[in-house]
């Protein structure tokens, strides 16, 4: 049940003689302090400004006089300058709890107008093992798909794999020049990953060698600019001009710092190769490695028999590697249509754009120039190669023809924002206006030092190893001997392993989803697996406590099927506070849907678990004063368990009955 929506409808009726603007009726929010009621309407103050002539409190009184909420609210109260405080009737809350007991959806209604939504997420390059950078798209996309589907939408998930192009050109080149066929056949995944890293390092080395002179020149230019800005800043006496000069100075300092950082990064790549005699010898023997890799890629695209054979040989091994990670995380896709699937369509995409007059030649490349963008969208390079933009256009056309979606959601990091802005603008120009296109962007996973999370050698941390570390850390925390010896009956080794896996993998997902997707966040396994604070372990433990109480009472979740509002009543504030939160799940999911932000659900689950802890500390269930009180409290325990389990499931996180 979405209570703010119900209240908004009543406020719309109360406001119809005052304004036609429906936004005022929706100015209702939940409160954090019971003294302000359960919900608060804030429409009187802004409306008084629009109407003029009436004080907000007077207008609030007029609104309250017309407001019909008697069946579920106590008489509204006007507070402060014109806030309208609304407190739900206890009888109404109890009646909703009774309805919730026989509804496995926890009173979450389905959307009135379901849509067909494609969720495009994860999409790793399969030529190398998945790393920590892939976790965000994977868990955010999975949670959004689960939530949208639960709300009644028809959801189609697609993993747009990077299974074609330059990354396989790198592997093929590495195999031909550095590979040991016997070793690759014996242990394909690590050997191919090793070849990829080697060739990529050689490419980066050559790029760094070519860039140092230019980067040094950039530093010199930035130093001159900074010196000029410093002199200007010191000579200005006018305060306004001084502020402008300070901004220019800050910009110059930033440019210099960036240029120095780029040169430092290039020198680091050079040193890593030249300090290793074997690696340096390879670099000297493969001076044109980047051009050679490009040629191998072109040959693959053109259907070269040998390169196509190697691609077909390597691809299944690469897919098996990433599928192990998906299996561990319980991630499933309806489709895994990678870049290779669309390759044969790319020439037609470019031809169609040229026929429409949307693409033209620019210095040998085929480009689309879009209004509002400085740089064009390149759809075919001078050498004939296609780009991500071309593949994405082909993918979009295919999805529209095959699936007829109302909406396509791309869960891709923020660095690709301009790419998607151009893609969506071009789609509109082509006539793809009937489908809603959404870029669900997200930030970066950082280490505890606040920098992008990498190994000591500078490479991104492998995701499979990270998941294993999380399970091990969870085992140390949740299954330590001092803790589990208190559990009766004792946990055997198999149960301990299951608990460690569920808690460890849940910790990784929950920690990511607990932050707003656009934010960067610091990765800390110690904090993630803690039993205290906003962690999955805390929520999972809260669920386990609900199950423990039901077991001790000799009840199952199905035992409590009804409560009688005419007999039961709240006898402690913690009961009512928990009941109110249990009825707010639909509100949380509506926010997830509206903002494509799973952290709204995480926040809700954490608040619910905290309310349950307060309830548990203050309200005896098994030793309640009367049967009626015990029944109500068992109902609250039952419903809390259901809400926590359902919420975690929508986040892609499992629960266990004992912790």
C-alpha positions in Angstrom: 0.0 0.0 0.0 1.3 3.4 -1.0 -0.1 5.6 1.8 1.2 9.0 0.4 -0.6 8.3 -2.8 -3.8 7.6 -1.0 -3.4 10.8 1.0 -2.6 12.8 -2.1 -5.9 11.8 -3.6 -7.7 13.1 -0.6 -5.7 16.3 -0.7 -6.5 16.7 -4.4 -10.2 16.8 -3.5 -9.6 19.2 -0.6 -7.6 21.6 -2.9 -9.8 21.5 -6.0 -11.5 24.8 -5.1 -8.2 26.5 -4.4 -5.9 25.4 -7.3 -5.8 23.2 -10.4 -2.1 22.5 -9.8 -1.9 18.8 -8.7 1.7 19.2 -7.5 0.4 20.7 -4.2 -1.6 17.6 -3.4 1.5 15.5 -3.7 3.5 17.5 -1.2 3.3 14.8 1.4 6.3 13.1 3.1 6.8 10.6 5.9 8.0 12.1 9.2 11.1 11.0 11.2 9.6 12.1 14.6 6.3 10.7 15.9 5.4 14.1 17.4 4.9 15.4 13.9 2.5 12.5 13.1 3.2 9.7 10.6 3.0 11.9 7.5 3.1 15.7 6.9 1.6 17.8 4.2 3.6 20.9 3.3 1.3 22.4 0.6 -0.2 25.3 2.6 2.9 27.5 2.6 3.8 27.5 -1.1 0.1 27.6 -2.0 -0.4 30.7 0.1 2.3 32.5 -1.9 0.6 31.6 -5.1 -2.9 32.7 -3.9 -1.8 35.7 -1.9 -3.9 37.3 0.8 -4.0 34.3 3.2 -1.6 33.3 5.9 -0.3 29.7 5.6 -1.9 28.6 8.9 -5.3 30.0 7.9 -5.0 28.3 4.5 -4.0 25.0 6.2 -7.1 25.3 8.4 -9.2 25.7 5.3 -7.6 22.7 3.7 -8.1 20.6 6.8 -11.8 21.6 6.9 -12.3 20.1 3.4 -10.0 17.1 3.9 -11.7 13.7 4.2 -9.3 11.2 5.8 -11.5 10.2 8.7 -11.5 6.4 7.9 -7.7 6.1 8.2 -6.4 9.2 10.0 -6.9 10.8 13.4 -8.0 14.5 13.2 -5.2 16.4 11.4 -3.1 18.9 13.4 -1.7 22.1 12.1 1.8 22.9 13.3 4.3 25.7 12.9 3.8 28.1 10.0 1.2 25.8 8.3 2.4 22.1 8.3 -0.5 19.6 8.4 0.4 16.6 10.5 -1.4 13.3 9.8 -1.4 10.4 12.2 -2.8 7.1 11.0 -5.5 5.5 13.2 -4.3 2.5 15.2 -7.3 0.5 14.1 -6.4 1.3 10.4 -2.8 0.1 11.0 -4.0 -3.1 12.7 -6.4 -3.7 9.8 -3.6 -3.3 7.3 -1.4 -5.7 9.2 -4.3 -8.3 9.1 -4.5 -7.8 5.3 -0.7 -8.1 5.0 -0.7 -11.5 6.8 -2.6 -13.1 3.9 -0.7 -11.2 1.1 2.6 -12.7 0.0 3.4 -9.4 -1.7 3.4 -7.5 1.6 0.6 -5.2 0.3 2.8 -4.0 -2.6 0.5 -3.4 -5.5 1.4 -3.9 -9.1 1.7 -0.9 -11.4 -1.5 0.1 -13.2 0.1 0.4 -16.6 2.8 -2.3 -16.9 5.5 -1.6 -19.5 7.9 -3.8 -21.4 11.4 -2.8 -20.2 14.8 -4.0 -21.4 17.5 -3.8 -18.8 21.0 -3.9 -20.3 23.5 -4.5 -17.6 26.9 -6.1 -16.7 28.3 -6.3 -20.3 31.9 -7.2 -19.5 34.6 -7.7 -22.1 34.9 -11.5 -22.1 38.5 -11.5 -23.3 39.7 -10.9 -19.7 38.5 -12.0 -16.3 35.8 -9.9 -14.6 37.2 -7.3 -12.2 35.9 -5.2 -9.3 34.8 -2.5 -11.8 32.1 -4.9 -13.1 30.4 -5.3 -9.8 28.3 -2.1 -9.9 26.6 -2.6 -13.3 26.0 -6.2 -12.4 24.3 -5.8 -9.0 22.5 -2.5 -9.8 21.1 -3.9 -13.0 20.0 -7.2 -11.4 18.3 -5.4 -8.5 16.5 -3.0 -10.9 15.3 -5.9 -13.1 14.1 -7.8 -10.0 12.2 -4.8 -8.7 10.7 -3.7 -11.9 9.5 -7.3 -12.6 8.0 -7.5 -9.0 6.2 -4.3 -9.6 4.4 -5.9 -12.6 6.5 -4.8 -15.6 7.5 -7.2 -18.3 11.3 -7.1 -17.9 13.8 -8.5 -20.5 17.4 -8.6 -19.4 20.3 -8.6 -21.8 24.0 -9.0 -21.2 25.6 -7.1 -24.1 28.9 -9.0 -23.9 32.1 -7.5 -25.4 32.9 -10.7 -27.3 34.3 -9.2 -30.5 36.7 -6.5 -31.6 40.0 -5.2 -30.3 40.1 -7.3 -27.1 40.2 -10.5 -29.2 42.7 -8.9 -31.6 44.9 -8.6 -28.5 44.4 -12.2 -27.5 44.9 -13.5 -31.1 48.1 -11.5 -31.5 49.4 -12.7 -28.1 48.6 -16.3 -28.9 50.4 -16.2 -32.2 53.5 -14.5 -30.9 53.8 -15.5 -27.2 51.4 -18.3 -26.7 52.2 -21.9 -25.8 49.4 -24.0 -27.5 49.9 -26.9 -25.0 49.5 -24.6 -22.0 46.5 -22.8 -23.5 44.8 -26.1 -24.2 45.6 -27.3 -20.7 44.6 -24.2 -18.8 42.9 -21.8 -21.3 41.4 -19.1 -19.1 44.5 -18.0 -17.0 46.8 -18.5 -20.1 44.6 -16.3 -22.3 44.3 -13.7 -19.5 48.1 -13.7 -19.2 48.5 -13.2 -22.9 45.9 -10.3 -22.9 47.8 -8.6 -20.0 51.1 -9.0 -21.7 50.1 -7.6 -25.1 48.0 -4.8 -23.5 51.1 -3.8 -21.4 53.2 -3.7 -24.5 50.6 -1.5 -26.3 50.4 0.9 -23.3 54.2 1.0 -23.2 54.4 2.1 -26.8 51.7 4.7 -26.3 53.5 6.0 -23.2 56.8 6.3 -25.1 55.1 8.3 -27.8 53.3 10.6 -25.4 56.1 11.7 -23.0 57.3 14.5 -25.2 53.8 16.0 -25.7 53.0 15.6 -22.0 56.2 17.4 -21.1 55.3 20.2 -23.4 51.8 20.3 -21.8 53.5 20.7 -18.4 55.6 23.6 -19.7 52.6 25.4 -21.1 50.6 24.8 -17.9 53.5 26.2 -15.8 53.6 29.4 -17.9 49.8 29.7 -17.6 50.0 29.2 -13.8 52.8 31.8 -13.4 50.7 34.3 -15.3 47.6 33.6 -13.2 49.7 34.0 -10.0 51.0 37.4 -11.1 47.5 38.5 -12.1 46.0 37.4 -8.8 48.6 39.2 -6.8 48.1 42.5 -8.7 44.3 42.7 -8.6 42.8 44.9 -5.9 39.1 44.8 -6.9 37.3 42.1 -4.9 35.0 40.9 -7.8 37.9 40.7 -10.2 40.0 39.0 -7.5 37.4 36.2 -7.3 37.6 35.7 -11.0 41.3 35.7 -10.9 41.3 33.1 -8.1 39.1 30.8 -10.2 41.5 31.2 -13.2 44.4 30.4 -10.8 42.6 27.3 -9.5 41.9 26.2 -13.0 45.6 26.7 -14.0 46.7 24.7 -10.9 44.4 21.9 -11.8 45.7 21.8 -15.4 49.2 21.6 -14.2 48.4 18.9 -11.7 46.6 16.9 -14.4 49.5 17.2 -16.9 52.0 16.2 -14.2 49.8 13.2 -13.3 49.6 12.1 -16.9 53.3 12.2 -17.4 53.9 10.4 -14.1 51.5 7.7 -15.2 53.2 7.4 -18.6 56.7 7.2 -16.9 55.4 4.5 -14.6 54.2 2.4 -17.5 57.6 2.8 -19.2 59.5 1.9 -16.1 57.5 -1.2 -15.5 58.6 -2.5 -18.9 62.2 -1.3 -19.0 63.0 -2.5 -15.5 62.1 -6.1 -16.6 64.7 -7.3 -19.1 62.5 -10.0 -20.6 59.5 -7.7 -21.0 61.7 -5.0 -22.4 63.1 -7.4 -25.0 59.6 -8.3 -26.1 58.7 -4.6 -26.4 61.8 -4.0 -28.5 60.9 -6.9 -30.7 57.3 -5.7 -31.2 57.7 -2.0 -31.8 54.5 -1.7 -33.8 52.4 -4.0 -31.6 49.4 -1.6 -31.5 49.2 -1.5 -35.3 49.7 -5.3 -35.5 46.9 -5.9 -33.1 44.6 -3.6 -35.1 45.5 -5.7 -38.2 44.6 -8.9 -36.4 41.3 -7.3 -35.4 40.5 -6.2 -38.9 41.3 -9.8 -40.2 38.9 -11.2 -37.6 36.2 -8.8 -38.7 36.8 -9.6 -42.4 36.3 -13.3 -41.7 39.9 -14.5 -41.9 39.8 -18.3 -41.5 42.6 -18.6 -38.9 41.5 -15.7 -36.7 37.9 -16.8 -36.8 38.9 -20.3 -35.8 40.9 -19.0 -32.9 38.1 -16.7 -31.8 35.6 -19.6 -31.9 38.1 -21.7 -29.9 38.8 -19.1 -27.2 35.3 -17.6 -26.8 33.6 -20.5 -24.9 36.5 -20.6 -22.4 36.1 -16.9 -21.8 32.3 -17.2 -21.4 32.7 -20.0 -18.9 35.0 -17.8 -16.8 32.4 -15.0 -16.4 29.5 -17.5 -16.0 31.2 -18.8 -12.9 31.0 -15.3 -11.4 27.4 -15.0 -12.4 26.5 -18.4 -10.9 28.2 -17.3 -7.6 26.2 -14.1 -7.5 22.9 -15.8 -8.6 22.7 -13.5 -11.7 20.7 -14.7 -14.7 20.0 -13.1 -18.1 17.2 -13.6 -20.6 19.6 -12.9 -23.4 23.4 -12.6 -23.8 23.6 -11.0 -27.3 27.2 -9.8 -27.5 28.9 -7.5 -30.0 29.6 -10.4 -32.4 25.9 -11.0 -32.8 25.5 -7.5 -34.4 28.7 -7.4 -36.5 27.0 -8.3 -39.8 24.5 -5.4 -39.2 27.1 -2.6 -38.9 27.6 -1.9 -42.5 23.9 -1.5 -43.0 23.7 0.9 -40.0 26.3 3.2 -41.6 24.7 3.0 -45.0 21.3 3.9 -43.6 22.7 6.9 -41.8 24.4 8.1 -45.0 21.2 7.7 -47.0 19.3 9.7 -44.4 21.9 12.5 -44.7 22.8 12.1 -41.0 26.3 10.8 -41.5 29.1 12.2 -43.8 32.7 11.8 -44.5 35.1 13.7 -42.2 38.8 13.3 -42.9 38.3 9.8 -44.1 36.0 8.7 -41.2 32.2 8.5 -41.3 30.7 10.8 -38.7 27.4 12.0 -37.4 27.3 15.7 -36.3 24.7 16.3 -33.7 23.4 19.6 -32.5 24.6 20.5 -29.0 27.8 18.4 -29.2 31.3 19.7 -30.0 32.7 16.4 -31.1 30.9 14.2 -33.7 29.8 10.6 -33.2 32.2 8.4 -35.3 30.5 5.4 -36.7 33.3 4.1 -39.0 37.0 4.9 -38.7 39.2 5.8 -41.6 40.5 2.2 -41.7 37.0 0.9 -42.1 36.6 -0.3 -38.5 33.4 0.2 -36.6 33.0 1.6 -33.1 30.9 1.1 -30.0 28.5 3.7 -31.3 27.8 1.7 -34.5 27.2 -1.5 -32.5 24.9 0.3 -30.0 22.9 1.7 -32.9 22.6 -1.8 -34.4 21.6 -3.2 -31.0 19.0 -0.6 -30.5 17.4 -1.2 -33.9 17.4 -5.0 -33.3 15.8 -4.6 -29.9 13.0 -2.3 -31.3 12.3 -4.8 -34.1 12.4 -8.0 -32.0 11.1 -7.0 -28.6 9.1 -3.8 -29.2 10.0 -2.3 -25.7 8.5 0.7 -24.1 11.7 1.5 -22.4 15.4 0.5 -22.5 17.6 1.0 -19.4 21.3 1.0 -19.9 23.2 0.4 -16.6 26.6 1.8 -17.5 29.1 3.9 -15.6 29.1 7.7 -15.6 32.2 7.9 -17.9 29.9 6.9 -20.8 27.4 9.7 -20.2 28.3 11.7 -23.3 28.2 8.5 -25.5 24.7 7.8 -24.4 23.6 11.4 -24.8 24.7 11.2 -28.4 23.2 7.8 -28.9 19.8 8.9 -27.6 19.9 12.2 -29.6 20.7 10.3 -32.8 18.0 7.7 -32.0 15.5 10.5 -31.8 16.7 12.0 -35.1 16.3 8.6 -36.8 12.7 8.4 -35.6 13.0 6.1 -32.5 10.8 8.4 -30.4 8.3 5.9 -29.1 10.8 4.2 -26.8 12.1 5.7 -23.6 15.9 5.5 -23.4 17.5 5.8 -19.9 21.1 5.8 -19.0 21.4 4.6 -15.4 24.9 5.8 -14.6 27.0 5.0 -11.6 30.2 5.9 -9.9 33.5 4.1 -9.1 34.5 1.5 -6.6 37.4 3.0 -4.6 39.9 1.3 -2.2 40.1 2.3 1.4 42.6 5.0 0.5 40.0 6.7 -1.7 41.7 5.8 -5.0 40.3 3.5 -7.7 40.6 -0.1 -6.3 43.7 -1.8 -7.8 46.4 -4.4 -7.0 49.9 -3.3 -6.1 50.9 -3.8 -9.7 48.2 -1.3 -10.8 45.8 -3.8 -12.3 42.1 -3.9 -11.3 41.3 -6.6 -8.7 39.7 -9.7 -10.0 36.1 -10.1 -9.1 36.1 -13.9 -8.5 39.0 -13.6 -6.0 37.2 -10.7 -4.3 34.1 -12.8 -3.8 36.1 -15.6 -2.3 37.8 -13.1 0.1 34.4 -11.9 1.1 33.2 -15.4 1.9 36.4 -16.1 3.9 36.0 -12.8 5.9 32.3 -13.6 6.6 33.3 -17.0 7.9 35.8 -15.4 10.3 33.1 -12.9 11.6 29.9 -14.9 11.6 31.2 -18.4 12.2 33.9 -17.7 14.7 34.0 -20.4 17.5 33.1 -18.0 20.3 29.9 -16.9 18.5 28.6 -20.2 17.0 29.1 -22.2 20.2 26.1 -20.2 21.6 23.8 -21.5 18.8 21.6 -24.4 19.7 21.6 -26.9 18.1 25.2 -26.5 16.9 26.0 -25.7 13.3 27.8 -28.4 11.4 30.5 -27.6 8.8 28.1 -27.6 5.9 25.7 -25.1 7.6 28.7 -22.9 8.5 29.9 -22.9 4.9 26.4 -21.9 3.7 26.1 -19.1 6.2 29.6 -17.8 5.2 28.7 -17.9 1.5 25.3 -16.2 1.9 26.7 -13.5 4.2 29.9 -12.9 2.3 28.3 -12.6 -1.2 25.4 -10.6 0.2 27.9 -8.2 1.8 29.4 -7.4 -1.6 26.1 -6.7 -3.2 24.5 -4.8 -0.3 27.5 -2.5 0.2 27.4 -1.5 -3.4 23.6 -1.0 -3.4 23.6 0.9 -0.1 25.2 3.9 -1.8 23.4 6.0 -4.3 24.4 4.7 -7.7 25.9 8.0 -8.8 28.3 8.1 -5.9 31.8 6.7 -5.6 32.3 4.5 -2.6 35.1 3.0 -0.6 35.4 -0.8 -0.5 36.1 -2.3 2.9 35.4 -6.0 3.5 35.7 -5.5 7.3 32.9 -3.0 7.3 30.8 -5.0 4.8 30.6 -8.2 6.8 30.1 -6.5 10.2 27.1 -7.5 12.2 26.5 -3.9 13.2 25.5 -1.0 11.1 24.0 -0.7 7.6 25.2 -4.1 6.3 23.6 -7.1 4.7 24.8 -9.2 7.7 22.8 -7.0 10.0 19.7 -7.3 7.9 20.2 -11.1 7.5 20.8 -11.4 11.2 17.6 -9.5 11.9 15.7 -11.9 9.6 17.3 -14.9 11.4 16.1 -13.5 14.7 12.5 -13.4 13.5 12.8 -17.0 12.5 14.3 -17.9 15.8 11.4 -16.4 17.8 8.9 -18.2 15.6 10.7 -21.5 16.1 10.8 -21.0 19.9 7.1 -20.2 19.9 6.4 -23.4 17.9 5.0 -21.3 15.1 5.7 -21.1 11.4 5.2 -18.0 9.2 1.9 -19.6 8.2 0.7 -20.0 11.7 -0.2 -16.4 12.2 -2.9 -15.8 9.6 -5.0 -13.2 11.3 -5.3 -10.6 14.0 -8.5 -9.1 15.3 -8.3 -5.3 15.3 -11.3 -5.2 17.7 -9.4 -7.1 20.3 -5.7 -6.3 19.6 -4.2 -3.0 20.3 -0.7 -1.5 20.5 0.7 -1.6 24.0 4.1 -0.2 23.3 5.4 2.6 20.9 7.9 0.2 19.4 5.0 -2.0 18.2 3.4 0.8 16.4 6.7 2.2 15.0 7.5 -1.3 13.5 4.0 -1.7 12.1 4.2 1.7 10.4 7.5 0.8 8.7 6.2 -2.6 7.6 3.5 -0.8 5.6 5.9 1.5 3.8 7.6 -1.0 1.6 5.7 0.1 -1.5 6.8 3.6 -0.9 10.4 2.5 -0.9 10.0 0.4 -4.1 8.2 3.3 -5.8 11.3 5.4 -5.2 13.6 2.7 -6.6 11.4 2.6 -9.7 11.2 6.4 -10.1 14.9 7.1 -9.5 16.4 3.8 -10.7 18.0 3.8 -7.3 18.1 0.5 -5.3 19.6 2.4 -2.3 16.1 3.5 -1.4 15.2 -0.1 -0.7 18.4 -0.6 1.3 17.6 2.4 3.4 14.1 1.1 4.0 15.4 -2.3 5.1 17.9 -0.8 7.4 15.3 1.4 9.1 13.0 -1.6 9.4 15.7 -3.8 10.9 16.6 -1.0 13.4 12.9 -0.7 14.4 12.7 -4.4 14.8 15.7 -4.3 17.2 14.0 -1.7 19.3 10.8 -3.8 19.3 12.7 -6.9 20.2 14.5 -5.1 23.1 11.2 -3.7 24.5 8.4 -6.1 23.7 8.5 -9.6 25.0 7.0 -12.0 22.5 7.2 -15.4 24.1 6.5 -14.0 27.6 3.8 -11.4 26.6 1.3 -10.3 29.2 -1.7 -11.8 27.4 -2.6 -14.0 24.4 -3.8 -11.0 22.5 -0.5 -9.1 22.9 1.4 -12.3 22.0 -0.6 -12.8 18.9 0.0 -9.2 17.7 3.7 -9.4 18.4 4.0 -12.7 16.7 2.2 -11.1 13.7 4.8 -8.3 13.7 7.7 -10.7 13.9 6.2 -12.8 11.1 5.6 -9.7 8.8 9.0 -8.3 9.6 10.6 -11.5 8.5 8.6 -11.5 5.3 9.5 -7.9 4.5 13.2 -8.4 5.2 13.3 -11.5 3.1 11.4 -10.0 0.2 13.5 -6.8 0.3 16.8 -8.7 0.3 15.5 -10.9 -2.5 14.8 -7.8 -4.6 18.4 -6.8 -4.0 19.6 -10.3 -5.1 20.6 -11.3 -1.6 19.7 -14.6 0.1 18.7 -15.2 3.7 19.4 -17.9 6.2 17.3 -19.1 9.1 20.1 -19.2 11.6 23.1 -17.0 12.1 
